[in-house]
Amino acid sequence: MKREDLLVWRVGGGRSLTFDGPVVMGIVNVTPDSFSDGGRWADGTNGAVDPLLITDTCATWVEAGVTLLDVGGESTRPGARAVGIDQERARVVPALEAMRADARLAGAIRSIDTRRASVASAAIQAGAQVVNDVSGLADPAMAQLVAREGAGLVIGHMRGTPDTMTEASTFTRLFDEIAGDLEASVERAVRAGVAPESIVIDPCVGFGKDASQSAALVASGRWLEDRIGRPVLIGASRKRFLGAITGLPVGSRGLASVAAALTAVECGAMLVRVHDVLFTLEGLRVRAEILRARGEVRGVLGERS
C-alpha cells in the first residue's frame, strides 16, 4: 500500500481528516486521578468538571492548530482500577456536549477515550466523532457500535486491564507481537463492518511496556504502518519511560514529551497525543520550517548541504 492511500482518515459526522502534516491530539482527561493532569479541569470549588474551562482552553488549542480533542473519563495509568460506567459517562458527556456547542471548536474533531461500548455510545450522541479504545476492542460490542455509527476508530494495544497490564504483558518479540495483536484487532473491526479507512492504530506506549520497550515503540510508526497498512498514533506524553530517561517527575516532563513527539513524527507517526499542546505545536512548526529551509538550501548548494 502506498502512503498516499493512508492520508485521509474517515471519522464520524460525515467528516474526514487529511494528513497533510502531523496531527496533534490534545488530551482532555476529565478524571480526578489521571497520572499527569488529574483534576486539571475542575472548577476549584467542589471538584466538578468546569465545561467553560475546557472550552476556553480547547479554543486556544484549536486556534493554534490542534485538530483532535480527546476526552477521557477513566484513568488508564498502570495499576488504575476501573470506574463505574455511570460515573465515566457522567464525566465525559457534559464535556463533549459543551465542546459541541462552542462555535470556536467547530473545526476540531472530538474523540472519546474509552474501553466501553456503552460509554462510547453516549459520547457519540454527545458529539464524539472518534472512539479511541486503548484495549484493542476488548468490549465485544465496541466494533459493532463504531461500524453502526460510522465513527472513526483508534485501536490501541493493551494486554489485560490497567490494573493487570504490567503483569499480563511479557514480550519475547516486541514489535512482532504488538503488530500481531493489532492486526487481529483491526481484522475484528473490519469483520464487524468498520471501514478500513476509518481505522488508526496505536501501539500504546507505556501500557504494560517497560522503559526500553516504550522508547522503542515511539520509533515504530513507519514499521507498523508498513506492516498493518493503517496510520499510526503515538502517545508518549509525560509517560513513565520519560521519567526513567530524564529522572524528572511527571509534572516536569514537558520538554521530554515534546522531544518524544517530534521523534515519533520523524519515525513515521501521523498523529501524536499530547498534554503539552502548545509546546508540541511550536516544536512541530519549527521542525517543518527547518525542513523547508533545508530543501531550499540543498537546491542552491547541492546535496552536501
N, C-alpha and C positions, 0 to 999 in steps of 0.2 A: 504493500500500500504506500502511495506517495504521501508525503507530509501535507501537501496542499489539500488532500482529501480529508484531513482532520481539522481544518482551520475554521469550521463552523460547528458550533455546539447548539443543538436544538433544545430549548427549555420550554417551560410551560407558558400558557397565555399567548401562544402563537408567536413567541419571541425566539430569537436566536442570538448567539454571541459569536462574534468573529474574532479569531485570534490573530489580529494583525500586529500584535506585540504581546508581551507578557501581561497576564491579567492578575490583578490583586483582589483577593477576597478578604474583606475586613471582618474581624471576629467580634461578634456581639454576644458574649456569654452572660445571659440573664440568670446567673446562678450565684448563690452566696458562697459557694465552696469551690469555685473553679481554681485550678492550681496557680493561675497567674493573676487573673483580674476579677476574682470573686467579689461581688458587691460593688463593682465599679459603677453600675447603672442604677444603684439605689438612690432614693430621694433624700437620704440623710436623716429622716425622722423615724419612720417605723421599719425601714429596711425594704420597703416595697420598691419595685422597679419603677423608675420615672420615665414614662414614654417621651416626654419633651426633651429630657437629657439625651435619650437615644437618638431621636430625630435630629436634634441640633448637631450632635457630634457626627452622625452619619451624613448630614448635609454638607458638613465641612469636608468629609472624606470624598463624597461624590464630586463636589466642586473641584477637588484636587486631582480626581481621575480614577477613583475606585469604581469598579464595575459590579462587584458582587458583595452582598451583605449577608453574613452567615449567622443566624440566630440559633443559640443552643440553650436548653433549659435543664441539662443534666451534665454534671461533671464526668468526664471520662479519664481523669488523671489516674495513674496507677494506684490501685487499692480502693478507688472510689466505689461506694455502694449505690445501687440503683435507687432513684427516687420513684415515688408513685406516679402512675400515668396521669392521674388527675392533676397532681402538682406540676408535672412537667408541662402539661397543656396550659395550666393557669399562668405559667411563667412566660411561655413563648407567644401565645395567641395575642395578648394585648400589645406586645412589642411589634409583631408583624402587622396588626391592624393599624397601629399608629404610623408605621412606615408606609403602608399602602396609601394612607390618607394624606400624606405630606407631599405636596406638589414638588418640593425640592428634590425628592428621591425618585421621581418618576422615571428617570433614566437608568436607575440601578435595577439589578436583578436580585430578588430576595431568595435566600436559601434557608432551609430548616435542617439543623444538625441534630438528628435523632436516629435511634435504633428501632423505634417502634412505629408500626404502620398506623396505629390509631392516632398517635401524636402527629405523624406526617399528614394524615388526612385532615385533621383540624387545622394544621398550619397552612395547608394548601387552600383551604376555604378562607383562611385569614390573609391570603395573598402571597404565600410562598410559591415560587416557580421552579425551585430545585430542591431535591431531597439529598442531603449529604449523610450517608449511612456508613459510619466507620466500622460497623460489624460485618460488612460484606453480605448483607441481606440475610442475617440470622433469623429475622422475623419472616416466616413463610409467606405472610400476606404483603410484604413490602413491595416486591417486584410487581405483583398484580395491581396494587394501588398506583404505583408510578405509571404503569402502562395505561391503566384506565384514565388517569388524569392527564396524561401526556406531559408529565413533568420531566425536567432534566434530572439526572441521577449521577451522584458521585459515589462510586463503590470503593469503600475502604477495606483495609486488611487488618483484621484483629482475630487472634485465636482466643477463645474463651470470652470473658467479660472483663470490664475494667478492674474488678476486684480479684480476678484469677489470671489475667493475661500474662503476668510475669512468669508464673509457674507453668502456664499452658504453652508457652512459646519456647521451643528449643529448635534450633536450625542446624542442619549439617551442610546444606547448600542454600544459603540465604536467598540469593536472587531467584534461583530456580523454584524454590518452594513458595516464595511470595508470589511470583508470577503465576505458578500453577494454581494457587488458591484464588488469585484474582481472575484468572481465565475461567475457572469454574463458576465464580460468581457472575461474571459477565454472561456466560452461557445460560445460567439460570434466568437472568434478567431478560435476555433475548427470547428464550423459550416462553416466558410469560407475556411477551408482546412489547417489551421496551425496545424502541428503535435504537440500533447501534449508534446512530449519530446523536443520541441523547445521553450517551454514557461517557463519563470521565472516570479515570482510575486514580487511586491514592494508596501508596504503599504504607501509609500511616507510620511515619517516623515516631519512634518512642513508644509505640503500642506493643509492649512485650518484646521490644528490641533493646539490646544493650547499647552503650555509648558508641562503640565502634561500628556496630551494625546500623545504628541510626545515622551516623555520619556518612556511611557508605550509601545509604538509601537517598540522602539528599542529592547524590550524584547519579541517581539511577534513572532519571527521566527519559533520556533518549533510548536507553536499552529497553525499558518497559514499553515505551511507545512502539518501538520496532517489533517487539515480541507479540504484544497483545493487539496493537492496532488501534489504540484509543489515546486521546490526550491525557497527560499526567498532571496531577496536582500534588504539590509538596507542601506540607505543613510542618515546618521546623521551629516555628516561632516560640522563643523562650523555653524550649524543651530542656529536659534534664541533661541530655548529652552536651548541650552548650555550657551548662554549669560544670560538667566534667572537664571540658576543654579549657574554660576560662577561670574556673574557680569562683565564679560570681553567683550570688543568689538570684532567684528568678526575677526579681524586680529590677535587676541591673544588667539584664541580658539583651537590651535593645540593640546595641551595636552588633553584637554577635548574631542576633536574629536577622538583621539586615544583611550581614555578610553571608549568612546561610541562604537567604532568599535569592541574593544575586548569584551565588554559586549554583543553586538549583536551576535558575533560568539559564545560566551558561551551559549547564549539563542537560538541557532539553525540556525542563518543566514548562508547560504553558500557563499554569496557574500557581500562585503561591498564596497560602492562607496565613495571615499575619495579625498580630496585635498592634505593632508599631506602624500604623498605616501610612502616616505622612512621611516618616523617615524612609520607609521602603519605597514609596513613590519617588521621593527625591533621589534615592540611590539608583533606581531604575532609569530615571531621566538622565542622570549623569552618565550612566553606562551607555545609554542609547546615543548620547551626543558624542562621547568619546569614540564609539564605534563608527559613527557617521564621519567624524573628522578624520579618523584613521583611514577610511576609504578614500577621502579626498586627498590626503597626503600620499597615499600609495599611488593614486592616479597621476600625481605630479612627479614624485620622486622614485617610483618603482616599488617592487615587492619588498625590497630590503628595509624599507621604512616601516 
